[in-house]
Amino acid sequence: MLVLRSTFLAVALLALAACSSMAPRQPVPENLAASASIPADQKLRYWGDDREFADIHSHIAPGSDGDVDYLTLSGGGINGAYGAGFLVGWSAKGNRPQFEVVTGISVGAMMAPMAFLGPAYDERLKSVFSTLTQEASPTADFISAIFGAPSILSNAVLLASIRYLVDDQALAAIGSAHRQGRRLYVGTTNLDAQRPVIWDIGAIAVSNLPNKLDLVHQIILASAAVPGVFPPVLLDVTAQGVQFDELHVDGGVTQQVLLMPGGYEGFVKGRRGVQKLYVIFNGVVAPTPAAVKISSVSLLQRAVPTLLKYLGRGNIEQLATSASRAGLAFWLTAIPAEFPESKSIFGSPAWLTALFTYGYESGRAGIWQKD
C-alpha cells in the first residue's frame, strides 16, 4: 500500500507539473521559424550560425586612430564579477580603447552596453555589481519548480539592474554610436528554433519601434536567463502577417562567446591600420584537478562545469582561429585556475567582492594571455 501511495503521489506531481508548465503560447510554426521577424524599419537580428552575417556587417567604421578594436564578453554567471572588475581596472590603467564592435552573451550581455559606451559608464557597472553582490544569496523556490514553474529564481532584481544600466539616455548614446559606424551585438538562444540569435542593439536604438527600450531590456534579460534558474523570455514576432511568440534563453546555451559566423574577413577586408580582438572570458579555461566522490550528485556537479568549460575553450579557439585568418591580433583574459572557486552556486558577497577586485587589479595591470 505504501508503494502504491508513493507511486500515485509521484504520478500526481508529474501531472501537476506538466499542467502548470503549459502556459498559453502562440509559438511560431516550424515552417515559419526562419521568416519570423520583429517588424521595423531596420533589420534587428540575425541567426548566429548564418555565415552571411560577416558580409552584411562589413561596413564598420575604424576609430579616430585608424584602428578597429573588437571586444567580446563571455557568459559566466557569478563569474561576471571578474569581467566587470577588469573593465573598470582597464579604464584606471588609462589605455582602454574605444571599441568599434562589442559583443556580449549572458552576463556579458549586461556589461556589453557599458563597455561599448566607454569608461564614463563604469560607475553604472560598479553600482549594479554592488546591488547584485547584496543579492548574492537569493531564495531558490525548488517547490514551485517541482510543480512546473519555469525557474527556481525570480528575475526581478536582474531586470531592475538591466533597466538601470540601459536607460533612455544610454540607448540614445548607443544609437548615436551606431550611426557613426560602430556596432553592439548581444546573443540569445531561440530555444524553439534551437539556434543562436544575434541582436543588433544599435539598429534597435535607431529604429522606429515605439517599445525599443523595453525590447532591449527583454533581449538582455533573455541572454542572461539560465534555463531552470531564471524564467525564459517570450518575444513577440510576426510571420506572414500573424503574431506569434518565440522562447528565448541564455545565449550561453549555444555559445559561451558570441561567434562571428563567417569569420572576421568581411569586417576587415581592404582595411588599413591595426585590428585587435579582445576577449574577456568570465570563467576558468585551465583544468582544475580535484578528487571527485563517486555519487550521482558529485558526478553531476563535476561533469556539468567541465562540459561548459570545454565548450568555452572550444569557442575561444574558434575566435582565435577566425581572428588569425583575418589578421587580427588576439588578446584573452580569463580567471586563473588558482583563484579559489565559490563554495556557493550564487557566490557569497565576500567571494564576489574578491573576484571583482581581482579583475580590477588584472585590468589595471594589463594582464592578457596572448597564447
NORURNOR-V11353 format. One record per pair of residues at least 24 apart in sequence whose C-alpha atoms are under 6 Angstrom apart, sorted by sequence separation. I is the first residue (numbers start at 1). GAP is how many residues later the second one is. D is the distance in Angstrom with one decimal. If there is no record, write none. Layout:
# NORURNOR-V11353
i->I gap->GAP d->D
i->I gap->GAP d->D
This chain:
# NORURNOR-V11353
i->178 gap->24 d->5.1
i->225 gap->24 d->5.1
i->226 gap->24 d->5.1
i->225 gap->25 d->4.6
i->222 gap->26 d->5.7
i->223 gap->26 d->5.7
i->224 gap->26 d->4.9
i->80 gap->27 d->5.9
i->175 gap->27 d->5.1
i->222 gap->27 d->4.8
i->223 gap->27 d->4.2
i->91 gap->28 d->5.9
i->174 gap->28 d->5.7
i->222 gap->28 d->5.8
i->223 gap->28 d->5.0
i->70 gap->29 d->5.7
i->69 gap->30 d->4.9
i->72 gap->30 d->5.9
i->75 gap->30 d->5.2
i->77 gap->30 d->5.8
i->175 gap->30 d->4.8
i->69 gap->31 d->5.5
i->70 gap->31 d->4.8
i->71 gap->31 d->4.8
i->72 gap->31 d->4.8
i->73 gap->31 d->4.7
i->74 gap->31 d->5.5
i->75 gap->31 d->4.6
i->175 gap->31 d->5.2
i->68 gap->32 d->5.9
i->70 gap->32 d->5.9
i->72 gap->32 d->6.0
i->75 gap->32 d->5.1
i->75 gap->33 d->5.2
i->128 gap->33 d->6.0
i->74 gap->34 d->5.1
i->171 gap->34 d->5.9
i->73 gap->35 d->4.7
i->188 gap->35 d->4.6
i->333 gap->35 d->5.1
i->332 gap->36 d->5.5
i->333 gap->36 d->5.8
i->332 gap->37 d->5.0
i->331 gap->39 d->5.2
i->283 gap->51 d->5.9
i->284 gap->51 d->4.9
i->286 gap->51 d->5.9
i->276 gap->52 d->5.2
i->283 gap->52 d->5.4
i->284 gap->52 d->5.9
i->275 gap->53 d->4.9
i->276 gap->53 d->4.6
i->277 gap->53 d->5.0
i->278 gap->53 d->4.7
i->279 gap->53 d->4.8
i->280 gap->53 d->5.2
i->281 gap->53 d->4.8
i->284 gap->53 d->5.9
i->278 gap->54 d->5.9
i->192 gap->55 d->6.0
i->191 gap->56 d->5.7
i->256 gap->56 d->5.3
i->190 gap->57 d->5.9
i->191 gap->57 d->5.7
i->190 gap->58 d->4.6
i->189 gap->59 d->5.5
i->263 gap->59 d->5.3
i->189 gap->60 d->5.3
i->189 gap->61 d->5.9
i->265 gap->61 d->4.9
i->188 gap->62 d->5.6
i->189 gap->62 d->4.7
i->264 gap->62 d->5.7
i->188 gap->63 d->3.8
i->187 gap->64 d->5.2
i->155 gap->75 d->5.9
i->153 gap->76 d->5.6
i->109 gap->77 d->5.7
i->151 gap->77 d->4.4
i->152 gap->77 d->5.2
i->153 gap->77 d->5.4
i->151 gap->78 d->4.8
i->151 gap->79 d->5.1
i->151 gap->80 d->5.2
i->101 gap->81 d->5.9
i->103 gap->81 d->5.9
i->105 gap->81 d->5.9
i->150 gap->81 d->5.4
i->100 gap->82 d->4.7
i->101 gap->82 d->4.8
i->102 gap->82 d->5.0
i->103 gap->82 d->4.7
i->104 gap->82 d->5.0
i->105 gap->82 d->5.1
i->101 gap->83 d->5.8
i->103 gap->83 d->5.7
i->109 gap->111 d->5.9
i->106 gap->117 d->4.6
i->107 gap->117 d->5.7
i->106 gap->118 d->3.9
i->61 gap->120 d->4.7
i->60 gap->121 d->5.3
i->21 gap->127 d->4.7
i->20 gap->128 d->5.2
i->17 gap->130 d->4.1
i->16 gap->131 d->5.9
i->17 gap->131 d->3.9
i->106 gap->144 d->5.7
i->106 gap->145 d->5.8
i->105 gap->146 d->5.5
i->48 gap->148 d->4.7
i->48 gap->149 d->4.7
i->47 gap->150 d->4.6
i->48 gap->150 d->5.3
i->46 gap->151 d->5.8
i->47 gap->151 d->6.0
i->46 gap->152 d->5.1
i->45 gap->153 d->5.5
i->45 gap->154 d->4.4
i->45 gap->155 d->5.6
i->44 gap->156 d->5.3
i->44 gap->159 d->5.8
i->44 gap->160 d->5.9
i->42 gap->165 d->5.8
i->75 gap->181 d->5.6
i->74 gap->182 d->5.7
i->74 gap->183 d->4.6
i->38 gap->199 d->5.0
i->83 gap->199 d->5.8
i->37 gap->200 d->5.3
i->37 gap->201 d->5.4
i->36 gap->202 d->5.4
i->80 gap->202 d->5.3
i->36 gap->203 d->4.5
i->79 gap->203 d->5.2
i->79 gap->204 d->5.9
i->67 gap->206 d->4.9
i->69 gap->206 d->6.0
i->71 gap->206 d->5.9
i->76 gap->206 d->5.1
i->66 gap->207 d->5.5
i->67 gap->207 d->4.8
i->68 gap->207 d->5.0
i->69 gap->207 d->5.0
i->70 gap->207 d->4.7
i->71 gap->207 d->4.8
i->72 gap->207 d->4.8
i->73 gap->207 d->5.1
i->74 gap->207 d->5.1
i->76 gap->207 d->5.9
i->54 gap->208 d->5.6
i->58 gap->208 d->5.2
i->67 gap->208 d->5.8
i->71 gap->208 d->5.9
i->74 gap->208 d->5.8
i->58 gap->209 d->4.3
i->137 gap->209 d->5.9
i->51 gap->210 d->4.6
i->136 gap->210 d->5.7
i->50 gap->211 d->5.8
i->51 gap->211 d->4.1
i->55 gap->211 d->5.2
i->136 gap->211 d->5.8
i->49 gap->212 d->5.5
i->54 gap->212 d->5.3
i->136 gap->212 d->5.7
i->136 gap->213 d->6.0
i->28 gap->216 d->5.4
i->133 gap->216 d->5.1
i->27 gap->217 d->5.5
i->26 gap->218 d->5.0
i->27 gap->218 d->5.0
i->26 gap->219 d->5.6
i->27 gap->219 d->6.0
i->85 gap->271 d->4.6
i->89 gap->271 d->4.2
i->93 gap->271 d->4.7
i->92 gap->272 d->5.9
i->82 gap->273 d->5.5
i->86 gap->273 d->4.3
i->90 gap->273 d->4.3
i->81 gap->274 d->6.0
i->82 gap->274 d->4.9
i->85 gap->274 d->4.5
i->86 gap->274 d->4.5
i->89 gap->274 d->4.4
i->90 gap->274 d->4.9
i->81 gap->275 d->4.7
i->85 gap->275 d->4.1
i->89 gap->275 d->4.3
i->82 gap->277 d->4.5
i->86 gap->277 d->4.3
